[in-house]
Amino acid sequence: MSEEKLYAIKNDEGKYLDFGDNRVYKRFGTANRPVTRNYIAAREIALLDHGYVVAFVEEPKKVVLTKEQAEIVEGARDGHHPASVLRFSGKDDEELLMNAYVNGYTVEKEKKYLVYKVLGGKQKHELFAQAYRPAIFPDTITWSVGERRAPKTGASAQFTESEIEHYGLQDCEKEEVTDDGE
């Protein structure tokens, strides 16, 4: 985030003053150059033209946290001494957590995968079996046989790394699901 601010002059009607070429100031209206870096000049012009100075500040970027880090930050929000909670969280990411506490954060999405295995035997076309969780028994996996070109992409067919390990699917072929595929 840069420390420089930009200033504009706005009137009561919500219109901005135009800082035209060669410092020739135009009237309020549709402004081609509505900002300046000089606060003192903007303040003086605002007083003369019955407007007020508006500062434009770049919004800080939100930090990306893991679920565990987000829980620490939320715990700090609920406590009486947030700095102590962040400082003594047992991690070496105090600065990251403090930044998230002040500027906001987003939680990192876990990568999800479609899981396949090649079917044995001699097939005319190469067929794959795809793992998915059936609605009736969601704690188990079922294999759906079909061509790879039309995989199931719903939540029941998407697995995280920990789920792949839990179900013993490490030896299977996996394909990462992109954001547009969810």
MIMAR-89759 format. One record per atom (N, C-alpha, C, O, CB): residue in one letter; residue number from 1; x, y, z. Coordinates in steps of 0.1 Angstrom, whole numbers. Glycine has a CB too. Layout:
N
   res     n       u       v       w
     a   NUM       X       Y       Z
...
END
This chain:
182
   res     n       u       v       w
     m     1       9     -12       0
     m     1       0       0       0
     m     1       9      12       0
     m     1      18      13       8
     m     1     -10       0      12
     s     2       7      22      -9
     s     2      15      34      -9
     s     2      10      44       1
     s     2      -2      43       5
     s     2      14      40     -23
     e     3      19      52       5
     e     3      16      62      15
     e     3      10      75       9
     e     3       4      83      16
     e     3      28      66      23
     e     4      11      76      -4
     e     4       6      88     -11
     e     4     -10      88     -12
     e     4     -16      77     -14
     e     4      11      90     -25
     k     5     -16      99      -9
     k     5     -30     101     -10
     k     5     -34     110     -22
     k     5     -26     118     -26
     k     5     -36     106       3
     l     6     -45     108     -27
     l     6     -50     116     -37
     l     6     -62     124     -32
     l     6     -70     119     -24
     l     6     -55     109     -50
     y     7     -64     137     -36
     y     7     -74     145     -30
     y     7     -83     150     -42
     y     7     -78     153     -53
     y     7     -68     157     -22
     a     8     -96     151     -39
     a     8    -105     157     -49
     a     8    -114     167     -41
     a     8    -114     167     -29
     a     8    -114     146     -55
     i     9    -120     176     -49
     i     9    -129     186     -43
     i     9    -143     183     -48
     i     9    -145     182     -60
     i     9    -124     201     -47
     k    10    -152     182     -38
     k    10    -165     178     -41
     k    10    -175     188     -36
     k    10    -172     194     -25
     k    10    -169     164     -35
     n    11    -186     191     -43
     n    11    -195     201     -38
     n    11    -207     194     -32
     n    11    -208     181     -31
     n    11    -200     210     -49
     d    12    -217     201     -27
     d    12    -229     195     -20
     d    12    -238     187     -30
     d    12    -246     179     -25
     d    12    -237     206     -14
     e    13    -236     189     -43
     e    13    -244     182     -52
     e    13    -238     169     -56
     e    13    -243     161     -64
     e    13    -247     190     -65
     g    14    -226     166     -50
     g    14    -219     154     -53
     g    14    -210     154     -66
     g    14    -205     144     -71
     g    14    -228     142     -55
     k    15    -208     166     -71
     k    15    -200     168     -83
     k    15    -186     171     -79
     k    15    -184     178     -69
     k    15    -206     178     -93
     y    16    -176     167     -88
     y    16    -162     170     -85
     y    16    -157     181     -93
     y    16    -161     183    -104
     y    16    -154     157     -87
     l    17    -147     189     -87
     l    17    -141     199     -94
     l    17    -131     194    -104
     l    17    -124     184    -100
     l    17    -134     209     -84
     d    18    -129     199    -116
     d    18    -120     194    -126
     d    18    -107     202    -125
     d    18    -107     214    -127
     d    18    -126     195    -140
     f    19     -96     195    -122
     f    19     -83     202    -123
     f    19     -78     200    -137
     f    19     -73     190    -141
     f    19     -72     196    -113
     g    20     -81     211    -145
     g    20     -78     210    -160
     g    20     -63     211    -163
     g    20     -55     212    -154
     g    20     -85     221    -167
     d    21     -60     211    -175
     d    21     -46     212    -180
     d    21     -40     226    -175
     d    21     -48     235    -174
     d    21     -45     210    -195
     n    22     -27     226    -173
     n    22     -20     238    -170
     n    22     -26     245    -157
     n    22     -25     257    -156
     n    22     -20     248    -181
     r    23     -31     237    -148
     r    23     -36     243    -135
     r    23     -47     253    -137
     r    23     -49     261    -128
     r    23     -25     249    -127
     v    24     -54     253    -148
     v    24     -66     261    -150
     v    24     -78     253    -145
     v    24     -81     243    -150
     v    24     -68     266    -166
     y    25     -84     258    -135
     y    25     -95     251    -128
     y    25    -108     254    -135
     y    25    -111     265    -137
     y    25     -95     254    -113
     k    26    -115     243    -137
     k    26    -128     245    -144
     k    26    -139     244    -133
     k    26    -136     242    -121
     k    26    -130     234    -155
     r    27    -151     245    -137
     r    27    -162     244    -127
     r    27    -165     230    -124
     r    27    -160     220    -130
     r    27    -174     251    -133
     f    28    -174     228    -114
     f    28    -178     215    -110
     f    28    -186     208    -122
     f    28    -193     215    -129
     f    28    -186     215     -97
     g    29    -185     196    -123
     g    29    -193     188    -133
     g    29    -186     175    -136
     g    29    -181     169    -126
     g    29    -194     197    -146
     t    30    -186     171    -148
     t    30    -180     159    -152
     t    30    -165     162    -152
     t    30    -160     169    -161
     t    30    -185     153    -165
     a    31    -157     156    -144
     a    31    -143     159    -142
     a    31    -134     149    -150
     a    31    -136     137    -148
     a    31    -139     160    -128
     n    32    -126     155    -159
     n    32    -116     146    -166
     n    32    -104     143    -156
     n    32     -98     133    -157
     n    32    -111     153    -179
     r    33    -100     153    -148
     r    33     -89     152    -139
     r    33     -94     157    -125
     r    33     -92     168    -121
     r    33     -77     161    -144
     p    34    -101     148    -118
     p    34    -107     152    -105
     p    34     -98     151     -93
     p    34    -102     154     -82
     p    34    -119     144    -103
     v    35     -85     147     -95
     v    35     -77     145     -83
     v    35     -64     153     -84
     v    35     -59     156     -95
     v    35     -74     131     -81
     t    36     -58     156     -72
     t    36     -45     162     -71
     t    36     -38     155     -59
     t    36     -44     149     -50
     t    36     -46     177     -69
     r    37     -25     156     -59
     r    37     -17     151     -47
     r    37     -14     162     -37
     r    37      -9     159     -26
     r    37      -3     145     -52
     n    38     -17     174     -40
     n    38     -14     186     -31
     n    38     -26     189     -23
     n    38     -36     195     -27
     n    38     -10     198     -40
     y    39     -25     185     -10
     y    39     -37     187      -1
     y    39     -39     202       2
     y    39     -50     207       3
     y    39     -34     180      13
     i    40     -28     210       4
     i    40     -29     224       7
     i    40     -36     232      -4
     i    40     -45     240      -2
     i    40     -15     230      10
     a    41     -32     229     -17
     a    41     -39     235     -28
     a    41     -53     231     -29
     a    41     -62     240     -32
     a    41     -32     232     -41
     a    42     -56     219     -27
     a    42     -70     214     -27
     a    42     -79     221     -16
     a    42     -90     224     -19
     a    42     -71     198     -25
     r    43     -73     222      -4
     r    43     -80     229       7
     r    43     -83     243       3
     r    43     -95     248       6
     r    43     -72     228      20
     e    44     -74     250      -2
     e    44     -76     264      -6
     e    44     -86     266     -17
     e    44     -95     275     -16
     e    44     -63     271     -10
     i    45     -86     258     -27
     i    45     -95     258     -38
     i    45    -109     255     -33
     i    45    -119     261     -37
     i    45     -91     249     -49
     a    46    -110     245     -24
     a    46    -123     241     -18
     a    46    -129     252     -11
     a    46    -142     254     -12
     a    46    -121     229      -9
     l    47    -122     260      -3
     l    47    -127     271       4
     l    47    -132     282      -5
     l    47    -143     288      -3
     l    47    -116     277      13
     l    48    -125     284     -16
     l    48    -129     295     -26
     l    48    -142     290     -34
     l    48    -150     299     -37
     l    48    -118     297     -36
     d    49    -143     277     -37
     d    49    -153     273     -46
     d    49    -165     266     -38
     d    49    -173     259     -44
     d    49    -148     263     -56
     h    50    -165     268     -25
     h    50    -176     262     -16
     h    50    -177     247     -18
     h    50    -188     242     -19
     h    50    -189     269     -20
     g    51    -166     240     -17
     g    51    -166     226     -18
     g    51    -159     221      -6
     g    51    -156     228       4
     g    51    -160     221     -31
     y    52    -156     208      -5
     y    52    -148     202       5
     y    52    -139     191       0
     y    52    -141     186     -11
     y    52    -157     196      16
     v    53    -128     189       7
     v    53    -118     180       2
     v    53    -121     166       6
     v    53    -125     163      17
     v    53    -104     184       8
     v    54    -120     157      -4
     v    54    -122     143      -2
     v    54    -109     136      -4
     v    54    -103     138     -15
     v    54    -133     137     -11
     a    55    -104     127       5
     a    55     -92     120       4
     a    55     -95     106      -1
     a    55    -104      99       4
     a    55     -84     119      17
     f    56     -87     102     -11
     f    56     -88      88     -16
     f    56     -76      80     -11
     f    56     -65      84     -14
     f    56     -89      88     -32
     v    57     -79      70      -4
     v    57     -68      62       2
     v    57     -70      47      -3
     v    57     -81      42      -4
     v    57     -69      62      18
     e    58     -59      41      -6
     e    58     -59      28     -11
     e    58     -63      18       0
     e    58     -57      19      11
     e    58     -45      23     -18
     e    59     -73      10      -3
     e    59     -77       0       7
     e    59     -67     -11       9
     e    59     -62     -16      -1
     e    59     -91      -6       4
     p    60     -64     -15      22
     p    60     -54     -25      23
     p    60     -59     -39      19
     p    60     -71     -41      19
     p    60     -50     -26      38
     k    61     -50     -47      14
     k    61     -54     -60       9
     k    61     -57     -70      21
     k    61     -50     -69      31
     k    61     -43     -66      -1
     k    62     -66     -78      19
     k    62     -69     -88      29
     k    62     -59     -99      29
     k    62     -54    -103      18
     k    62     -84     -94      28
     v    63     -56    -105      40
     v    63     -46    -115      42
     v    63     -53    -129      40
     v    63     -65    -130      43
     v    63     -39    -115      55
     v    64     -46    -138      34
     v    64     -52    -152      32
     v    64     -47    -160      43
     v    64     -35    -162      45
     v    64     -48    -158      18
     l    65     -56    -166      51
     l    65     -52    -174      62
     l    65     -57    -189      61
     l    65     -67    -191      53
     l    65     -58    -168      75
     t    66     -51    -198      68
     t    66     -56    -211      69
     t    66     -68    -211      79
     t    66     -70    -201      86
     t    66     -45    -221      73
     k    67     -75    -222      79
     k    67     -86    -223      89
     k    67     -82    -222     103
     k    67     -88    -215     111
     k    67     -94    -237      87
     e    68     -70    -228     106
     e    68     -65    -227     120
     e    68     -62    -212     124
     e    68     -65    -208     135
     e    68     -53    -236     122
     q    69     -55    -205     114
     q    69     -51    -191     117
     q    69     -64    -183     118
     q    69     -64    -174     127
     q    69     -43    -186     106
     a    70     -74    -185     110
     a    70     -87    -178     111
     a    70     -93    -180     125
     a    70     -99    -170     130
     a    70     -96    -182     100
     e    71     -93    -192     130
     e    71     -98    -195     143
     e    71     -91    -187     154
     e    71     -97    -182     163
     e    71     -98    -210     146
     i    72     -78    -185     153
     i    72     -70    -177     162
     i    72     -74    -163     162
     i    72     -76    -157     172
     i    72     -55    -179     159
     v    73     -76    -157     150
     v    73     -80    -143     148
     v    73     -94    -141     154
     v    73     -96    -131     161
     v    73     -80    -139     133
     e    74    -103    -150     151
     e    74    -117    -149     157
     e    74    -117    -150     172
     e    74    -124    -144     179
     e    74    -126    -160     150
     g    75    -108    -159     177
     g    75    -107    -160     192
     g    75    -102    -147     198
     g    75    -106    -143     209
     g    75     -97    -172     195
     a    76     -93    -140     190
     a    76     -88    -127     195
     a    76     -99    -117     195
     a    76     -99    -108     204
     a    76     -76    -123     186
     r    77    -108    -117     185
     r    77    -119    -108     185
     r    77    -128    -110     196
     r    77    -134    -100     201
     r    77    -126    -109     171
     d    78    -130    -122     201
     d    78    -139    -125     212
     d    78    -133    -122     225
     d    78    -141    -121     235
     d    78    -144    -139     211
     g    79    -120    -121     226
     g    79    -114    -120     239
     g    79    -112    -106     244
     g    79    -115     -96     236
     g    79    -100    -126     239
     h    80    -107    -104     256
     h    80    -105     -91     262
     h    80     -91     -85     258
     h    80     -89     -73     259
     h    80    -107     -91     277
     h    81     -82     -94     255
     h    81     -68     -89     252
     h    81     -64     -95     239
     h    81     -56    -105     238
     h    81     -58     -93     263
     p    82     -69     -90     227
     p    82     -66     -96     214
     p    82     -51     -97     211
     p    82     -47    -106     205
     p    82     -73     -88     204
     a    83     -43     -86     214
     a    83     -29     -87     211
     a    83     -22     -98     218
     a    83     -13    -105     212
     a    83     -22     -74     215
     s    84     -26    -101     230
     s    84     -20    -113     237
     s    84     -24    -126     231
     s    84     -15    -135     229
     s    84     -24    -113     252
     v    85     -36    -127     226
     v    85     -40    -140     220
     v    85     -32    -142     207
     v    85     -28    -153     204
     v    85     -56    -139     217
     l    86     -31    -131     199
     l    86     -23    -132     187
     l    86      -8    -135     189
     l    86      -2    -142     182
     l    86     -25    -119     178
     r    87      -3    -128     199
     r    87      11    -129     202
     r    87      15    -143     207
     r    87      25    -149     203
     r    87      16    -119     212
     f    88       7    -148     216
     f    88      10    -161     222
     f    88       2    -173     216
     f    88      -2    -182     223
     f    88       8    -160     237
     s    89       0    -172     203
     s    89      -8    -183     197
     s    89       1    -195     195
     s    89      -5    -206     191
     s    89     -13    -178     183
     g    90      14    -195     198
     g    90      22    -206     196
     g    90      28    -208     182
     g    90      34    -218     179
     g    90      15    -219     200
     k    91      26    -198     174
     k    91      30    -198     160
     k    91      40    -187     158
     k    91      41    -177     166
     k    91      18    -198     150
     d    92      47    -187     147
     d    92      56    -176     143
     d    92      50    -167     133
     d    92      57    -160     125
     d    92      70    -182     138
     d    93      37    -166     133
     d    93      30    -157     123
     d    93      23    -146     130
     d    93      12    -142     126
     d    93      21    -166     115
     e    94      29    -140     140
     e    94      22    -129     148
     e    94      19    -117     139
     e    94       8    -112     140
     e    94      31    -125     160
     e    95      28    -114     131
     e    95      26    -102     122
     e    95      15    -105     112
     e    95       7     -96     109
     e    95      39     -99     114
     l    96      15    -117     106
     l    96       4    -120      97
     l    96     -10    -120     104
     l    96     -19    -115      98
     l    96       7    -134      91
     l    97     -10    -126     116
     l    97     -23    -126     123
     l    97     -28    -112     127
     l    97     -40    -109     127
     l    97     -22    -134     136
     m    98     -18    -103     131
     m    98     -22     -90     135
     m    98     -27     -82     123
     m    98     -36     -74     124
     m    98      -9     -82     141
     n    99     -20     -84     111
     n    99     -25     -78      99
     n    99     -39     -82      95
     n    99     -47     -74      91
     n    99     -15     -81      87
     a   100     -42     -95      97
     a   100     -55    -101      94
     a   100     -65     -95     104
     a   100     -76     -92     100
     a   100     -55    -116      95
     y   101     -61     -93     116
     y   101     -70     -88     127
     y   101     -74     -73     123
     y   101     -86     -69     125
     y   101     -64     -88     141
     v   102     -65     -66     118
     v   102     -67     -51     116
     v   102     -73     -49     102
     v   102     -83     -41     101
     v   102     -54     -44     116
     n   103     -68     -56      91
     n   103     -73     -53      78
     n   103     -83     -63      72
     n   103     -88     -60      61
     n   103     -61     -52      69
     g   104     -85     -73      79
     g   104     -95     -83      74
     g   104     -87     -95      68
     g   104     -75     -94      65
     g   104    -105     -77      64
     y   105     -94    -106      65
     y   105     -88    -117      60
     y   105     -98    -126      52
     y   105    -110    -124      53
     y   105     -82    -126      71
     t   106     -93    -135      44
     t   106    -101    -145      37
     t   106     -95    -158      41
     t   106     -83    -159      43
     t   106    -102    -143      22
     v   107    -103    -169      41
     v   107     -98    -182      45
     v   107     -94    -189      32
     v   107    -102    -189      22
     v   107    -109    -190      52
     e   108     -83    -195      32
     e   108     -77    -202      21
     e   108     -86    -214      18
     e   108     -90    -222      27
     e   108     -63    -207      24
     k   109     -90    -216       5
     k   109     -98    -227       1
     k   109     -89    -239      -1
     k   109     -78    -239      -6
     k   109    -105    -224     -12
     e   110     -94    -251       4
     e   110     -87    -263       2
     e   110     -88    -267     -12
     e   110     -99    -266     -18
     e   110     -92    -274      12
     k   111     -77    -273     -18
     k   111     -78    -277     -31
     k   111     -86    -290     -32
     k   111     -86    -298     -23
     k   111     -63    -280     -37
     k   112     -94    -291     -42
     k   112    -103    -303     -43
     k   112     -99    -310     -57
     k   112     -95    -304     -66
     k   112    -118    -299     -43
     y   113    -101    -323     -57
     y   113     -97    -331     -68
     y   113    -108    -341     -72
     y   113    -117    -345     -64
     y   113     -85    -339     -65
     l   114    -109    -344     -85
     l   114    -117    -355     -90
     l   114    -107    -367     -90
     l   114     -96    -365     -95
     l   114    -123    -352    -105
     v   115    -112    -378     -86
     v   115    -103    -390     -85
     v   115    -108    -401     -95
     v   115    -120    -404     -95
     v   115    -104    -395     -70
     y   116     -98    -407    -102
     y   116    -101    -417    -112
     y   116     -92    -429    -111
     y   116     -81    -428    -105
     y   116    -100    -411    -127
     k   117     -97    -440    -116
     k   117     -88    -451    -118
     k   117     -91    -457    -131
     k   117    -103    -457    -136
     k   117     -89    -462    -106
     v   118     -81    -462    -138
     v   118     -83    -469    -151
     v   118     -88    -483    -149
     v   118     -83    -490    -140
     v   118     -69    -469    -160
     l   119     -98    -486    -157
     l   119    -104    -499    -155
     l   119     -95    -510    -162
     l   119     -89    -507    -172
     l   119    -119    -500    -161
     g   120     -95    -521    -156
     g   120     -86    -532    -161
     g   120     -93    -539    -173
     g   120    -105    -537    -175
     g   120     -83    -542    -150
     g   121     -86    -548    -179
     g   121     -92    -555    -190
     g   121     -90    -548    -204
     g   121     -84    -538    -205
     g   121    -107    -558    -188
     k   122     -95    -555    -214
     k   122     -94    -549    -227
     k   122    -107    -542    -231
     k   122    -117    -549    -235
     k   122     -90    -560    -238
     q   123    -107    -529    -231
     q   123    -119    -522    -235
     q   123    -116    -516    -249
     q   123    -105    -513    -253
     q   123    -122    -511    -225
     k   124    -127    -514    -256
     k   124    -126    -507    -269
     k   124    -121    -493    -268
     k   124    -113    -488    -275
     k   124    -139    -508    -277
     h   125    -127    -486    -258
     h   125    -123    -472    -255
     h   125    -118    -472    -240
     h   125    -122    -481    -232
     h   125    -135    -462    -256
     e   126    -108    -463    -238
     e   126    -103    -463    -224
     e   126    -113    -457    -215
     e   126    -118    -446    -216
     e   126     -90    -454    -224
     l   127    -117    -465    -205
     l   127    -128    -461    -196
     l   127    -121    -459    -182
     l   127    -111    -465    -179
     l   127    -139    -472    -195
     f   128    -128    -450    -175
     f   128    -123    -447    -161
     f   128    -134    -449    -152
     f   128    -146    -448    -155
     f   128    -118    -433    -161
     a   129    -131    -452    -139
     a   129    -140    -453    -128
     a   129    -137    -440    -120
     a   129    -126    -437    -117
     a   129    -139    -466    -120
     q   130    -148    -433    -116
     q   130    -146    -421    -109
     q   130    -152    -423     -95
     q   130    -163    -428     -93
     q   130    -152    -409    -116
     a   131    -144    -418     -85
     a   131    -149    -420     -71
     a   131    -159    -408     -68
     a   131    -157    -397     -72
     a   131    -137    -420     -61
     y   132    -169    -411     -60
     y   132    -178    -401     -55
     y   132    -185    -406     -42
     y   132    -185    -418     -40
     y   132    -189    -397     -65
     r   133    -191    -397     -34
     r   133    -198    -401     -22
     r   133    -213    -402     -25
     r   133    -219    -392     -29
     r   133    -195    -390     -11
     p   134    -219    -414     -24
     p   134    -233    -415     -27
     p   134    -241    -407     -16
     p   134    -237    -407      -4
     p   134    -237    -429     -27
     a   135    -253    -402     -20
     a   135    -261    -395     -11
     a   135    -266    -404       1
     a   135    -268    -399      12
     a   135    -273    -389     -18
     i   136    -268    -416      -2
     i   136    -274    -425       9
     i   136    -263    -428      19
     i   136    -267    -428      31
     i   136    -279    -438       2
     f   137    -251    -431      15
     f   137    -240    -434      25
     f   137    -229    -424      22
     f   137    -219    -428      16
     f   137    -235    -449      23
     p   138    -230    -412      27
     p   138    -220    -402      24
     p   138    -206    -404      30
     p   138    -196    -398      26
     p   138    -224    -388      28
     d   139    -205    -413      39
     d   139    -192    -416      45
     d   139    -184    -427      38
     d   139    -174    -432      42
     d   139    -193    -420      60
     t   140    -190    -432      27
     t   140    -183    -442      19
     t   140    -181    -436       5
     t   140    -186    -426       1
     t   140    -192    -455      18
     i   141    -173    -444      -3
     i   141    -172    -439     -17
     i   141    -177    -450     -26
     i   141    -177    -462     -23
     i   141    -157    -436     -20
     t   142    -181    -446     -38
     t   142    -186    -455     -48
     t   142    -179    -451     -61
     t   142    -175    -440     -63
     t   142    -202    -454     -50
     w   143    -177    -461     -70
     w   143    -170    -459     -83
     w   143    -181    -458     -94
     w   143    -189    -468     -95
     w   143    -160    -470     -86
     s   144    -180    -448    -101
     s   144    -189    -446    -113
     s   144    -181    -449    -125
     s   144    -171    -443    -127
     s   144    -196    -432    -113
     v   145    -186    -458    -134
     v   145    -179    -461    -146
     v   145    -185    -452    -157
     v   145    -197    -451    -159
     v   145    -181    -476    -149
     g   146    -175    -447    -165
     g   146    -179    -438    -176
     g   146    -167    -433    -183
     g   146    -156    -435    -178
     g   146    -188    -427    -171
     e   147    -169    -426    -194
     e   147    -158    -420    -201
     e   147    -153    -408    -193
     e   147    -161    -401    -187
     e   147    -162    -416    -215
     r   148    -140    -405    -194
     r   148    -134    -395    -187
     r   148    -138    -381    -192
     r   148    -137    -371    -184
     r   148    -118    -396    -188
     r   149    -143    -380    -204
     r   149    -147    -367    -210
     r   149    -159    -361    -203
     r   149    -160    -349    -204
     r   149    -149    -369    -224
     a   150    -167    -369    -196
     a   150    -179    -363    -189
     a   150    -178    -367    -174
     a   150    -187    -375    -170
     a   150    -192    -368    -196
     p   151    -169    -361    -166
     p   151    -168    -365    -152
     p   151    -179    -358    -144
     p   151    -184    -348    -148
     p   151    -155    -362    -147
     k   152    -182    -365    -133
     k   152    -191    -358    -123
     k   152    -182    -347    -117
     k   152    -171    -349    -113
     k   152    -196    -368    -112
     t   153    -188    -335    -115
     t   153    -180    -324    -110
     t   153    -187    -319     -97
     t   153    -181    -309     -91
     t   153    -179    -313    -120
     g   154    -198    -324     -93
     g   154    -204    -319     -81
     g   154    -197    -321     -68
     g   154    -186    -328     -69
     g   154    -218    -325     -80
     a   155    -202    -316     -57
     a   155    -195    -318     -44
     a   155    -193    -332     -40
     a   155    -183    -335     -33
     a   155    -202    -310     -33
     s   156    -202    -341     -44
     s   156    -200    -355     -41
     s   156    -188    -362     -48
     s   156    -184    -372     -43
     s   156    -213    -363     -44
     a   157    -183    -356     -58
     a   157    -172    -362     -66
     a   157    -159    -355     -63
     a   157    -148    -358     -68
     a   157    -175    -361     -81
     q   158    -159    -344     -54
     q   158    -147    -337     -51
     q   158    -141    -341     -38
     q   158    -149    -342     -28
     q   158    -150    -322     -52
     f   159    -128    -343     -38
     f   159    -121    -348     -26
     f   159    -110    -338     -22
     f   159    -103    -334     -31
     f   159    -117    -362     -27
     t   160    -108    -336      -9
     t   160     -96    -328      -5
     t   160     -85    -338      -3
     t   160     -87    -350      -3
     t   160     -99    -321       9
     e   161     -73    -333      -1
     e   161     -61    -342       2
     e   161     -63    -351      13
     e   161     -60    -363      13
     e   161     -48    -333       4
     s   162     -69    -346      24
     s   162     -71    -354      36
     s   162     -81    -365      34
     s   162     -80    -376      39
     s   162     -75    -345      48
     e   163     -91    -362      26
     e   163    -101    -372      22
     e   163     -95    -383      13
     e   163     -99    -394      15
     e   163    -114    -365      15
     i   164     -87    -379       4
     i   164     -80    -388      -5
     i   164     -72    -398       4
     i   164     -72    -410       1
     i   164     -71    -381     -15
     e   165     -65    -393      14
     e   165     -57    -402      22
     e   165     -67    -410      31
     e   165     -64    -422      33
     e   165     -48    -393      31
     h   166     -77    -404      36
     h   166     -87    -412      45
     h   166     -93    -423      37
     h   166     -95    -434      43
     h   166     -98    -402      50
     y   167     -97    -421      25
     y   167    -104    -432      17
     y   167     -94    -441      10
     y   167     -98    -451       3
     y   167    -113    -426       7
     g   168     -81    -439      11
     g   168     -71    -447       5
     g   168     -70    -446     -10
     g   168     -68    -455     -17
     g   168     -73    -461       8
     l   169     -71    -433     -15
     l   169     -72    -431     -29
     l   169     -58    -425     -35
     l   169     -58    -419     -45
     l   169     -83    -422     -33
     q   170     -47    -427     -27
     q   170     -35    -420     -31
     q   170     -29    -426     -44
     q   170     -23    -418     -51
     q   170     -25    -423     -20
     d   171     -32    -438     -47
     d   171     -26    -444     -59
     d   171     -34    -441     -72
     d   171     -30    -445     -83
     d   171     -25    -459     -57
     c   172     -46    -435     -70
     c   172     -55    -431     -81
     c   172     -50    -419     -88
     c   172     -43    -410     -82
     c   172     -69    -430     -77
     e   173     -54    -417    -100
     e   173     -51    -405    -108
     e   173     -61    -394    -102
     e   173     -72    -397    -100
     e   173     -53    -407    -123
     k   174     -55    -382    -101
     k   174     -64    -371     -96
     k   174     -62    -359    -105
     k   174     -52    -356    -110
     k   174     -61    -368     -81
     e   175     -73    -351    -106
     e   175     -74    -339    -114
     e   175     -79    -328    -105
     e   175     -90    -329    -100
     e   175     -83    -342    -127
     e   176     -71    -317    -104
     e   176     -76    -306     -96
     e   176     -88    -299    -102
     e   176     -89    -297    -114
     e   176     -64    -296     -94
     v   177     -97    -296     -93
     v   177    -109    -288     -97
     v   177    -106    -273     -96
     v   177    -102    -269     -86
     v   177    -121    -292     -89
     t   178    -109    -266    -107
     t   178    -106    -252    -107
     t   178    -119    -245    -102
     t   178    -129    -251    -100
     t   178    -103    -247    -121
     d   179    -117    -232     -99
     d   179    -129    -224     -94
     d   179    -141    -224    -103
     d   179    -152    -225     -98
     d   179    -124    -210     -91
     d   180    -138    -224    -116
     d   180    -150    -223    -125
     d   180    -157    -237    -126
     d   180    -168    -238    -131
     d   180    -145    -219    -139
     g   181    -150    -248    -121
     g   181    -156    -261    -122
     g   181    -165    -264    -110
     g   181    -171    -275    -109
     g   181    -146    -271    -124
     e   182    -165    -255    -100
     e   182    -172    -258     -88
     e   182    -186    -254     -89
     e   182    -194    -255     -79
     e   182    -166    -252     -76
END
